[in-house]
Amino acid sequence: MRELCHAKDQKFFNEIVEHENKVFGEGSVGKWNIKPFVKYGKVFVVLKKGLNYFNQKNFKEKENSETFNRVEKSTASEELVSVIEVLRGFDVETAYIYGVSTVTGYERQGHAERLLNYVMDYLIKHDILTVELTVATDNEGAKNLYRKAGFVIVEKLENEYGENTDRYLMRYSRR
């Protein structure tokens, strides 16, 4: 788990956008917004380390060689597993979680929960007293995840993202 860096982690930006387009459709962070989110907000990820394409071909041959560990580490790739985007409000004690999602194939394995706990710890250490997010009213799994992290539903936002697209505003507060 880690925070993405605008200068060093641009290789993940397109992967995040493509993943979120599948999950959130037009509500995705989008290719024009991911860079400002990383640069001026915070984007946290769970990444899976693995060998890149070129190593996989010769993996078995290298497995028994003395240089395998050195080769494996030097050419390791990272694959997106889970992502959370966060914005800080003008009220510097408030943050907004824009999105929480996990890549298909890694869902329901606890990645989003661990990442959310990591993000909440980070926000608390940085003097955030209130964290808000919205969730689809019918997304029971997400609502349960957020409740487990201490969020409560404070309001139903009717037509928040268009006609018949209601959301719940959920809030975590240390005030």
HELIX and SHEET records of a PDB file:
HELIX    1   1 GLN A   10  PHE A   12  5                                   3    
HELIX    2   2 PHE A   13  PHE A   24  1                                  12    
HELIX    3   3 GLY A   25  GLY A   27  5                                   3    
HELIX    4   4 ILE A   34  TYR A   40  1                                   7    
HELIX    5   5 TYR A   53  LYS A   57  1                                   5    
HELIX    6   6 PHE A   59  GLU A   63  1                                   5    
HELIX    7   7 PHE A   68  SER A   74  1                                   7    
HELIX    8   8 HIS A  111  LYS A  125  1                                  15    
HELIX    9   9 GLU A  140  LYS A  148  1                                   9    
SHEET    1   A 7 ARG A   2  GLU A   3  0                                        
SHEET    2   A 7 LYS A  42  LEU A  51 -1                                        
SHEET    3   A 7 ALA A  76  ARG A  88 -1                                        
SHEET    4   A 7 THR A  94  THR A 102 -1                                        
SHEET    5   A 7 THR A 130  ALA A 136  1                                        
SHEET    6   A 7 ARG A 167  SER A 173 -1                                        
SHEET    7   A 7 VAL A 152  LEU A 157 -1                                        
END                                                                             
